[in-house]
Amino acid sequence: MSSSKKICIVILNWNGCGFLKRFLPSVVGCSTGNVEIVVADNGSTDESRSFVEGNFPSVIYLQLDQNYGFAEGYNRALANLNSDFFVLLNSDVEVTPGWLDPMVGMMEKDADIGICQPKVLSLDRRNEFEYAGGAGGFIDCYGYPFCRGRVLDEVEKDHGQYDQAIQVSWATGACMMIKSELWQLCNGFDQDFWAHMEEIDLCWRAQHHGYKVYCSPASVVYHIGGGTLNYNSPLKIHLNFRNNLYLLFKNLPGSQLATKLPMRMILDGVAAFVFIFKGEFRSFERVFTAHVKFYFSLPSLIKKRRNILSTSKNRSIHLTTNKSVVWNYFILKRRKYSEIIY
């Protein structure tokens, strides 16, 4: 790597020794130059530490005293590190030779780019995009995240159709490069998210500070996805519904909050009754408790919202606010990014 900037790759681990055995070799072997690799351990009880220290002495093992979740775990880990760029990397990601170079080059060329992600493909189906990040993420008019290469549950094959580097709304937390100065400016992730959508919230706040978020498809990684929580797990359903309300309430401009948040809550209600119709009563309960938690969190969310909007330098955030993914997907049967965004 020609850049003299220091890069710190941080892998947050919780009882993921199997993933470390499988994927850490690619990270070590493909990450050359002024690069430091850190495994930040969220209070694991498996053999993760002995494996890393016994097989990869160049990797720093940072032990946290308990499981702080994804958001606070990274906050605590990065508070102890010094670098020009941080790379937040899931433990179930396989990287490829030269994967860091396109992202670093892009961010050095344009000082306004503060966050970047690679193209994320499926590890098991290597010609398909991976659910968690695809080729860059967007948010529709009612707060539903989607990606180039993935709309709701529909995942596309990669034919090079999204190989153009573009500005996006959010970068996946599965593999995200962020300037350390921006991480500090944003005070990292919002720990109240615990896990899921915390990276979307971070990207949104970064844009409030005037930075841009990009996808660099010239960089490619492969992701298992759902390694920590299955996509259909009740906990994941709860976090996704709750955190989406957190996300919208914190970041939407006042002119949009009064209309878009209530509509999203109505759509959540529709989703909850669909769960009942399918006999998935535990999932229905998780949607209900997500909304209850949102209401109880309003006092703290109001403070966060005021702080974000009072310091915002950019009220025109790069979002796909005029499209409804739900309408396009279920009514118009448009289930590809290219069919929705045209």
N, C-alpha and C positions, 0 to 999 in steps of 0.2 A: 504494500500500500504506500503510495507516494505522500499522502498527507502526514504532517507532523503532529496533528491533533491526537490527543489521547482518547481512546474509546474504552469504556468499561461495560462489558457484557454481564448482566446480572440475571441469573436464573433463580427464580423463587421456587423452593422445593418444600414439599410436605409429604413425607413417606413415599417419595418417588424414586427410590433406588433403582427400580426396574427401568424407568425412563432414563435415569442418568447413565446406567450401563449401556443403554442402547444409543443414546443421542449425544452425550457429552463428547465422545471421540470425534464426531464430525465438527462440533463447535471448536474444539481445541485444534484440530487439524486444518480447518478452513479459515481460521481467524488469525491472520498474521499481521505483523507490523506493531505499532504502538498500542497494543491491545492487552487489557487486563480482564480476566474471566473470574467471576465471583459466583459461588453458589450460596445464596442466602437461605438459611434453613429455618422454616417456620415451626420449630419445635418438633421435628420428626422423632419417631421412636424406632425406626427401622435402621438398617446398616448404611444409610446414605453417607454419613460422615466418614466411616472407616473405608468405604469404597473410594470416595473422592481422594482422601488424603493418602491412601495406599497406592493409588494408580495414577493420579494426576497431581503431583506435588506443586506444579506451577499454578494450579487453580486455588484461589483463596476461598476458604470455607468460613462463612460468616454465620455464627450460630445465634439465633434469636431464642428467647426463653420460652416462647409459647407460640401457638398458631394465631397470628393476628389477621388472618385472611389475606386476600390478594392485595387490596388497597393499602392497608396499614403495614402489611409486611414489607411491601416495596418502599413505603415511606421511611420506615425504620432502617432498612438496608441502605438506601441511597444517602441517608443522612450521614453515614460514616464513610462515604466514598468521595473521591476527588477526580474529576475527569472533565474533558471538553464535551463529550457526548456520552450519554447513557443509552444502552440497548437493553430493553426489557424483553426477555426471551423466555417463553414457556419451556418447561423441561421436556415436553413431548414434541419438539421441533427438530427436524433434521435440516441443517444448513448446507450450502453448496459452496464450492471454491469461488472466492472473490465476491461473496455476498455482501460484504460491507462497503465495497468501493463505490457502487453507484449511488447509494444513499448518502455517503459522506460527500462525494463529489457534488451531488445536487444541493446539499445544504451549505456547502462552502461557496458554491457559485451564486446562490441567492440567499442573502443574509436574512431575508424575511421568512424563509422556510424554517420553522422551528421543530417540526415533527415529520417523520417520514416512515413509511412501511414498505416492505418488499411485496412482490406477488406471492400469495400464499396458496399453495396447491395441496391437495389431499395426499397424505403419505401412502395410503392403501390404493387409491385410484389416481395415479400420478398425472393423468391427463385431465383431471377435473379440479376446479377450484375448491378450496376448503371453506366450510361454512363460516368460520370465525372472522375471516378477513378478506378473502377474495383478492381483488385488485384495487382495494380502496373502498371506504365506506361512506354512505350518505344517510340522511334522515329525511323522511317524507313529511308531508304537511301536518301529520298527526303524531309525529315522533317515532315512527317505526324505522328502525335501522335496516338498511339493506346495502348490498355491495355490488360492485361490478363483478359479475360472476355468480351472485347468489341473491335471490329475492325470496324472502320468507324461507320456505323449505326447499325451494327449487334451486338446484346447483347445476351450473353449466359446465360443459367440457371446455378446456382451454385450447382454442385454435389460434391464439395470438391476437384475438379480437380486442383485447384490452391491454395491449403492450405499449400503449402511449402513456408516458408519465403525465399525470394531471393533478390538479388541486382537488382535494376531496374534503368531505366534512369531518371524517374521523379516520384514525389509523388503528389497526387492531392491537390489543394488548398482548396478543400471542407473540408478536414480534414488532416492536416499536422502537425507533431511534428518536431521541429527543435531546436537544441542546441542554446541557446541565443548567445554564443560566435561566432557561425557560422553566425547567422543572422547579427551580428554587423560586422563581417569580410567582408561579402558580401554587407554591407550597405542596407540590406533588398531588397525589390522588386525594379525593374526598374520602376519608376513612369510613364515613357512615354508609357508603355504598357496600363495603365489605368485599364484594366481588360482583362482577358483571356490570357493564356499562360505565364503569369508572373511567375507562379510557376515552369513551365518547364525551363524558363530562369534562375531562382534562383537555381534550382537543377543542371543545367549544370554548372553554375558558382561555385557552391559548389564543384563539382567534379574537376574543374580546381584548386581549393585550396587543393585537395587531399582527400576530404571526400567522403564517399559512401552514396548512397540513397537506402533504403530498404523498402519492404512491409512486414508487420507482420500480416498475415491473422488470427492469433489467436485473434486479436482484431477486433471486428465487429461493424460497424455503418450502419445506414440506411439513405439514402439521397433522397429527392424529386427530385432534379435536375431541372435546368431551373427556379428556384424560382425568380430570379431577371430579367433575360432575357430569353425569349423563345429561344429554340435551333435554330429556323428558323428565328429569328428576323433580319431585315436588319442591325441593329447596331452590333449584334453579328457576322454576316457574315463579316462585315467590319473589326472588331477587330481581328477576327481569321485569316483572310488573311493578314492583315497588320502586326500583331504581329508575325506571322510565319516568315515573311521576316526579321523582326527585329531580331528574335531569331537566325536564321541561319547566318545572316550577322555578328552578334556579336560573335558567339561562334564556328563556323566551323573552323577547321585548314586551313591554307592557301592552302594546297595540295588538299583540297576538295571543297573549296569555289568556285573556278573558274568553276567547273563542276556541282556541285549539286545545287547551287543557280539558275543559268540559267535554268536548267531542271525544278526546282520547279516553276519558273515563267512561263515556257511554259505550265506546267500542270495547273497552275492557269488560264491561257488563255483558255485552254480547258474547265475548269469548268465554266468560264464566258460565253462561247458560249453555253454550256449546259443550263445555266439559260435562255438565249435568246430563245433557242429551246423550253423550257417549258413555255415561256411567262412570266418569272419572271424577268422583266426588272429592277426592283428596286434592286434586288440581283446582277444583272450584273453591275449596276452602283456602287454598294458597292465594288465589286472586283476591278473595275477600279480606284475608289478613294483611295482604300487601296494601290495600286501600286503607285499612284501619291504621296501619303503621304510618302511612303517609300523613293522615290527619293528625296523629299524635306528634309527628315530627315538624309540623308547620311552624312553630315558634323559631326553631333553629334554621329552618329553610328560609324563612323570611329574612333573617339576619344575613344569611349567605347571599341571597338574591340582591339585597340592598348593596352589599359590598361589591359584588360582581358588576352590577350595572353602574354604580357610582364611579368605578375606576375604568369602565370599558372605553377603549379607544376605537372600537369598531362595532357599530350597531348593525352593519350589513354582513352578517355571518354567512359563510359559503355553505348554504343548505339548499336542498331541493324542496322548497317549501310549497310549490304549486302542484305537486303530484301526490296522489294517494296510492300507496302500494296496495292497500287492502282492496280498493275499488278496481285497480288494474288487474290484480291477481285473481280475485274471485268473480268479478262481474265481466270484465273485458277479456279475461283469460290471457293477459299479457304477463308472462312469467320470466322474462329475461330483462336485464338492465337495459339492453339496447332497444327493447320494445317499449319500455316505459319512458326512458329519457331519449327523446328524438327531436 
